[in-house]
């Protein structure tokens, strides 16, 4: 059984042509200090707008607890999102370093989801963002921004590898043009 339910609030998230360009420029201007400080990047990918938040002031290694310094960055992001509105997908990403057994998270999947969740919850609780307009996902180390291997196929090492890992540890907030409706699949319809 597939149910379709219209999503409220899509109009602010619609993003094609001039509206998307205007939203992109608004976000870039509002986050100019964070961009200059290297705390955020704002990019376009087709009709999607991506706010990338790196790890430098966000989380300690192996932790999903928000650093105090990250609250300021998230507040700035939350302010601009409150003005521009729309649906957001919060994606957590990690580097390729396996988790140490004694830590809270048993693998990078759990860590990436926990980081995305904490950012999403912050946006809802501290910035008053509508929880119906946020989705959360984690990708562990499966979607690196920068490859761990060189063009010749050799594994990167030393300082270069350290910089690659730093670039791949992030949380992305993605505004994409939403579908006209949301589909929900019921896997066990007989239990209704």
DRENDO-1510 file (C-alpha; in Angstrom, 1 decimal, always signed):
<recs>
REC; n; res; u; v; w
REC; 1; UNK; +0.0; +0.0; +0.0 .
REC; 2; UNK; +1.4; +3.4; -0.9 .
REC; 3; UNK; -0.1; +6.5; +0.6 .
REC; 4; UNK; +0.5; +9.9; -0.8 .
REC; 5; UNK; +0.2; +13.0; +1.4 .
REC; 6; UNK; +0.8; +16.5; +0.2 .
REC; 7; UNK; +3.5; +18.4; +2.0 .
REC; 8; UNK; +2.6; +21.7; +3.6 .
REC; 9; UNK; +5.0; +24.6; +3.1 .
REC; 10; UNK; +6.5; +23.5; -0.2 .
REC; 11; UNK; +6.0; +26.9; -1.9 .
REC; 12; UNK; +8.9; +28.4; +0.1 .
REC; 13; UNK; +11.2; +25.5; -0.9 .
REC; 14; UNK; +10.4; +25.6; -4.6 .
REC; 15; UNK; +13.6; +26.4; -6.3 .
REC; 16; UNK; +13.9; +26.9; -10.0 .
REC; 17; UNK; +15.1; +29.8; -12.1 .
REC; 18; UNK; +15.1; +33.2; -10.5 .
REC; 19; UNK; +13.6; +32.1; -7.2 .
REC; 20; UNK; +16.4; +29.6; -6.6 .
REC; 21; UNK; +19.1; +32.1; -7.6 .
REC; 22; UNK; +17.6; +34.7; -5.3 .
REC; 23; UNK; +17.5; +32.3; -2.4 .
REC; 24; UNK; +21.1; +31.2; -3.0 .
REC; 25; UNK; +22.3; +34.8; -3.0 .
REC; 26; UNK; +20.3; +35.6; +0.1 .
REC; 27; UNK; +21.8; +32.7; +2.0 .
REC; 28; UNK; +25.4; +33.5; +0.8 .
REC; 29; UNK; +25.0; +37.1; +1.9 .
REC; 30; UNK; +23.6; +36.2; +5.3 .
REC; 31; UNK; +26.4; +33.7; +6.0 .
REC; 32; UNK; +29.2; +35.8; +4.6 .
REC; 33; UNK; +31.1; +36.0; +7.9 .
REC; 34; UNK; +30.9; +32.2; +8.4 .
REC; 35; UNK; +32.0; +31.7; +4.8 .
REC; 36; UNK; +35.0; +34.1; +5.2 .
REC; 37; UNK; +35.9; +32.3; +8.5 .
REC; 38; UNK; +35.9; +28.9; +6.8 .
REC; 39; UNK; +33.0; +27.7; +9.0 .
REC; 40; UNK; +30.5; +27.3; +6.1 .
REC; 41; UNK; +30.3; +26.9; +2.4 .
REC; 42; UNK; +27.2; +27.6; +0.3 .
REC; 43; UNK; +27.0; +25.9; -3.1 .
REC; 44; UNK; +24.5; +25.2; -5.8 .
REC; 45; UNK; +23.9; +21.8; -7.4 .
REC; 46; UNK; +21.2; +22.2; -10.0 .
REC; 47; UNK; +18.1; +23.5; -8.2 .
REC; 48; UNK; +19.5; +22.4; -4.8 .
REC; 49; UNK; +21.3; +24.8; -2.5 .
REC; 50; UNK; +23.8; +23.2; -0.1 .
REC; 51; UNK; +25.1; +24.7; +3.1 .
REC; 52; UNK; +28.2; +22.7; +4.1 .
REC; 53; UNK; +29.3; +22.9; +7.7 .
REC; 54; UNK; +32.8; +21.5; +8.4 .
REC; 55; UNK; +34.0; +19.9; +11.5 .
REC; 56; UNK; +36.5; +22.6; +12.7 .
REC; 57; UNK; +34.1; +24.2; +15.2 .
REC; 58; UNK; +31.2; +21.7; +15.2 .
REC; 59; UNK; +32.2; +18.3; +16.8 .
REC; 60; UNK; +35.1; +16.7; +18.5 .
REC; 61; UNK; +36.5; +13.6; +16.8 .
REC; 62; UNK; +34.3; +10.6; +17.4 .
REC; 63; UNK; +31.6; +12.8; +19.0 .
REC; 64; UNK; +28.2; +14.0; +18.0 .
REC; 65; UNK; +27.9; +16.6; +20.8 .
REC; 66; UNK; +27.7; +20.1; +19.5 .
REC; 67; UNK; +30.7; +22.3; +20.5 .
REC; 68; UNK; +29.8; +25.6; +22.1 .
REC; 69; UNK; +31.5; +27.5; +19.3 .
REC; 70; UNK; +29.3; +25.7; +16.8 .
REC; 71; UNK; +26.1; +27.1; +18.4 .
REC; 72; UNK; +26.9; +30.5; +17.0 .
REC; 73; UNK; +27.3; +29.2; +13.5 .
REC; 74; UNK; +24.1; +27.1; +13.7 .
REC; 75; UNK; +22.2; +30.2; +15.0 .
REC; 76; UNK; +23.3; +32.2; +12.0 .
REC; 77; UNK; +22.3; +29.4; +9.7 .
REC; 78; UNK; +19.0; +29.0; +11.5 .
REC; 79; UNK; +18.3; +32.8; +11.2 .
REC; 80; UNK; +18.7; +32.7; +7.4 .
REC; 81; UNK; +16.7; +29.5; +7.1 .
REC; 82; UNK; +13.9; +31.1; +9.1 .
REC; 83; UNK; +13.9; +33.9; +6.6 .
REC; 84; UNK; +14.1; +31.8; +3.4 .
REC; 85; UNK; +12.0; +28.9; +4.6 .
REC; 86; UNK; +11.4; +25.6; +2.9 .
REC; 87; UNK; +12.3; +22.0; +3.3 .
REC; 88; UNK; +15.8; +21.0; +4.5 .
REC; 89; UNK; +17.6; +17.6; +4.4 .
REC; 90; UNK; +20.3; +17.5; +7.1 .
REC; 91; UNK; +23.0; +15.0; +6.1 .
REC; 92; UNK; +25.8; +13.8; +8.4 .
REC; 93; UNK; +29.1; +12.6; +6.9 .
REC; 94; UNK; +32.3; +11.2; +8.5 .
REC; 95; UNK; +35.8; +10.4; +7.4 .
REC; 96; UNK; +37.1; +6.9; +6.8 .
REC; 97; UNK; +38.6; +6.4; +10.2 .
REC; 98; UNK; +36.9; +3.4; +12.0 .
REC; 99; UNK; +35.4; +4.1; +15.4 .
REC; 100; UNK; +37.3; +2.9; +18.4 .
REC; 101; UNK; +35.3; +0.4; +20.4 .
REC; 102; UNK; +35.4; +2.3; +23.7 .
REC; 103; UNK; +33.5; +5.3; +22.1 .
REC; 104; UNK; +29.8; +5.9; +22.3 .
REC; 105; UNK; +29.2; +5.0; +18.6 .
REC; 106; UNK; +30.0; +1.6; +17.3 .
REC; 107; UNK; +30.5; +2.8; +13.7 .
REC; 108; UNK; +30.6; +5.8; +11.4 .
REC; 109; UNK; +26.9; +5.2; +10.3 .
REC; 110; UNK; +25.7; +5.8; +13.9 .
REC; 111; UNK; +28.0; +8.8; +14.3 .
REC; 112; UNK; +26.9; +10.5; +11.0 .
REC; 113; UNK; +23.2; +10.0; +11.9 .
REC; 114; UNK; +23.7; +11.3; +15.5 .
REC; 115; UNK; +25.5; +14.4; +14.2 .
REC; 116; UNK; +22.8; +15.2; +11.6 .
REC; 117; UNK; +20.1; +14.6; +14.3 .
REC; 118; UNK; +21.8; +17.0; +16.7 .
REC; 119; UNK; +22.0; +19.7; +14.1 .
REC; 120; UNK; +18.3; +19.1; +13.1 .
REC; 121; UNK; +17.2; +19.2; +16.8 .
REC; 122; UNK; +19.2; +22.4; +17.3 .
REC; 123; UNK; +17.5; +24.0; +14.3 .
REC; 124; UNK; +14.1; +23.0; +15.7 .
REC; 125; UNK; +14.6; +23.7; +19.4 .
REC; 126; UNK; +16.9; +26.8; +19.3 .
REC; 127; UNK; +15.8; +28.4; +16.0 .
REC; 128; UNK; +12.2; +27.4; +16.0 .
REC; 129; UNK; +12.4; +25.7; +12.6 .
REC; 130; UNK; +9.3; +23.6; +11.7 .
REC; 131; UNK; +10.1; +19.9; +12.4 .
REC; 132; UNK; +7.8; +18.9; +9.5 .
REC; 133; UNK; +10.2; +20.6; +7.1 .
REC; 134; UNK; +13.3; +18.8; +8.3 .
REC; 135; UNK; +14.5; +15.3; +7.3 .
REC; 136; UNK; +17.7; +13.7; +8.7 .
REC; 137; UNK; +20.1; +11.2; +7.1 .
REC; 138; UNK; +23.6; +9.9; +7.7 .
REC; 139; UNK; +26.0; +8.7; +5.1 .
REC; 140; UNK; +29.0; +7.7; +7.2 .
REC; 141; UNK; +32.1; +7.8; +4.9 .
REC; 142; UNK; +30.2; +6.7; +1.7 .
REC; 143; UNK; +30.0; +10.1; +0.0 .
REC; 144; UNK; +33.4; +11.8; +0.4 .
REC; 145; UNK; +33.7; +15.3; -1.1 .
REC; 146; UNK; +37.4; +14.6; -1.7 .
REC; 147; UNK; +38.8; +11.2; -2.8 .
REC; 148; UNK; +41.1; +9.3; -0.6 .
REC; 149; UNK; +43.1; +8.1; -3.6 .
REC; 150; UNK; +45.1; +10.1; -6.1 .
REC; 151; UNK; +44.5; +10.2; -9.9 .
REC; 152; UNK; +46.9; +7.3; -10.2 .
REC; 153; UNK; +45.0; +5.2; -7.7 .
REC; 154; UNK; +47.4; +5.5; -4.9 .
REC; 155; UNK; +46.1; +6.0; -1.3 .
REC; 156; UNK; +46.8; +9.6; -0.1 .
REC; 157; UNK; +49.1; +9.8; +2.9 .
REC; 158; UNK; +50.3; +12.1; +5.6 .
REC; 159; UNK; +49.2; +15.8; +5.6 .
REC; 160; UNK; +47.3; +15.3; +2.4 .
REC; 161; UNK; +45.3; +12.5; +3.9 .
REC; 162; UNK; +44.7; +14.6; +7.0 .
REC; 163; UNK; +43.2; +17.4; +4.9 .
REC; 164; UNK; +41.1; +15.0; +2.8 .
REC; 165; UNK; +39.6; +13.6; +6.0 .
REC; 166; UNK; +39.0; +17.1; +7.4 .
REC; 167; UNK; +37.1; +18.0; +4.1 .
REC; 168; UNK; +35.0; +14.8; +4.3 .
REC; 169; UNK; +33.8; +15.3; +8.0 .
REC; 170; UNK; +30.8; +17.6; +7.6 .
REC; 171; UNK; +27.1; +18.2; +8.0 .
REC; 172; UNK; +25.3; +19.4; +4.9 .
REC; 173; UNK; +22.0; +21.2; +4.9 .
REC; 174; UNK; +20.3; +20.7; +1.5 .
REC; 175; UNK; +17.4; +22.7; +0.1 .
REC; 176; UNK; +16.1; +20.8; -2.9 .
REC; 177; UNK; +13.0; +21.3; -4.9 .
REC; 178; UNK; +10.6; +18.9; -3.2 .
REC; 179; UNK; +8.4; +16.3; -4.9 .
REC; 180; UNK; +4.8; +17.3; -5.4 .
REC; 181; UNK; +3.8; +14.8; -2.7 .
REC; 182; UNK; +5.5; +12.5; -0.2 .
REC; 183; UNK; +5.1; +8.8; -0.6 .
REC; 184; UNK; +4.9; +6.5; +2.4 .
REC; 185; UNK; +5.2; +2.8; +1.8 .
REC; 186; UNK; +3.6; +0.5; +4.3 .
REC; 187; UNK; +5.6; -2.7; +4.6 .
REC; 188; UNK; +3.1; -4.5; +6.7 .
REC; 189; UNK; -0.3; -3.4; +5.5 .
REC; 190; UNK; -2.0; -6.3; +7.2 .
REC; 191; UNK; -1.2; -4.8; +10.6 .
REC; 192; UNK; -3.3; -1.7; +10.0 .
</recs>
